[in-house]
Amino acid sequence: MSVMTDENREVRRARRSFPARYKLDILEEIDQAKLTGGPGAVGEICRREDLYSSLITEWRKQRDAGALRGLTDAKRGRKAKDPTKW
């Protein structure tokens, strides 16, 4: 994590988090770039999005294990109460 200074005070940058939909979109774009793009197309995407190749590797493992598929349409929060039950 990078450390930035703010008038004699160190401020840590917050850790980034990525939604499942974003991960799937980036992986799809990288897969397309491998097929149709020239040399360096994947590196260009990684630089544009400020991503490391190790992160892409982890996302591929998650995708292949099915971990990302279940998160795309999940609603957050409490489940709605069933009005027919007390």
C-alpha positions as CSV (number, residue, x, y, z in Angstrom):
1,M,0.0,0.0,0.0
2,S,1.4,3.4,-0.9
3,V,1.9,6.0,1.8
4,M,1.3,9.6,0.9
5,T,2.3,12.6,3.0
6,D,-0.1,15.3,4.0
7,E,1.8,18.2,5.7
8,N,4.2,16.2,7.9
9,R,1.6,13.4,8.4
10,E,1.5,10.0,6.7
11,V,-1.8,9.0,5.2
12,R,-2.4,5.5,4.0
13,R,-4.3,4.9,0.8
14,A,-7.4,2.8,1.3
15,R,-7.4,-0.8,0.0
16,R,-9.3,-1.1,-3.3
17,S,-12.1,-3.5,-3.6
18,F,-13.6,-4.7,-6.8
19,P,-17.3,-5.8,-7.4
20,A,-17.8,-9.2,-9.1
21,R,-19.4,-7.6,-12.1
22,Y,-16.2,-5.5,-12.7
23,K,-14.0,-8.5,-12.3
24,L,-16.1,-10.5,-14.9
25,D,-16.1,-7.5,-17.3
26,I,-12.3,-7.1,-17.1
27,L,-11.7,-10.8,-17.6
28,E,-14.0,-10.9,-20.6
29,E,-12.2,-7.9,-22.1
30,I,-8.8,-9.5,-21.5
31,D,-10.0,-12.8,-23.1
32,Q,-11.1,-10.8,-26.2
33,A,-7.9,-8.9,-26.3
34,K,-5.9,-12.2,-26.3
35,L,-7.9,-13.3,-29.3
36,T,-8.2,-10.2,-31.4
37,G,-5.6,-7.8,-30.0
38,G,-2.0,-7.5,-31.0
39,P,1.0,-7.9,-28.7
40,G,0.7,-5.9,-25.5
41,A,-3.1,-5.7,-25.6
42,V,-3.5,-7.3,-22.2
43,G,-0.8,-5.2,-20.7
44,E,-2.5,-2.1,-22.0
45,I,-5.7,-3.1,-20.2
46,C,-3.9,-3.8,-17.0
47,R,-2.1,-0.4,-17.1
48,R,-5.3,1.5,-18.0
49,E,-7.2,-0.1,-15.0
50,D,-4.1,0.0,-12.7
51,L,-4.2,-3.8,-12.2
52,Y,-1.4,-6.4,-11.6
53,S,-1.2,-9.6,-13.5
54,S,-1.3,-11.6,-10.2
55,L,-4.7,-10.0,-9.5
56,I,-6.0,-11.1,-12.9
57,T,-4.7,-14.7,-12.1
58,E,-6.7,-14.7,-8.8
59,W,-9.8,-13.5,-10.6
60,R,-9.5,-16.2,-13.2
61,K,-9.3,-18.8,-10.4
62,Q,-12.4,-17.3,-8.7
63,R,-14.2,-17.3,-12.1
64,D,-13.3,-20.9,-12.9
65,A,-14.3,-22.0,-9.4
66,G,-17.7,-20.3,-9.9
67,A,-17.2,-17.9,-7.1
68,L,-17.9,-14.8,-9.2
69,R,-21.0,-16.1,-10.9
70,G,-23.1,-16.3,-7.7
71,L,-22.2,-12.7,-6.7
72,T,-23.4,-10.8,-9.7
73,D,-27.1,-10.5,-9.0
74,A,-27.1,-10.9,-5.2
75,K,-29.1,-8.3,-3.3
76,R,-27.6,-7.0,-0.2
77,G,-29.3,-6.6,3.2
78,R,-31.9,-8.5,5.1
79,K,-34.3,-10.9,3.5
80,A,-37.8,-9.6,3.0
81,K,-40.3,-10.9,5.6
82,D,-42.9,-13.3,4.4
83,P,-46.3,-11.5,5.0
84,T,-48.1,-14.9,5.2
85,K,-46.2,-15.9,8.3
86,W,-46.3,-14.4,11.7
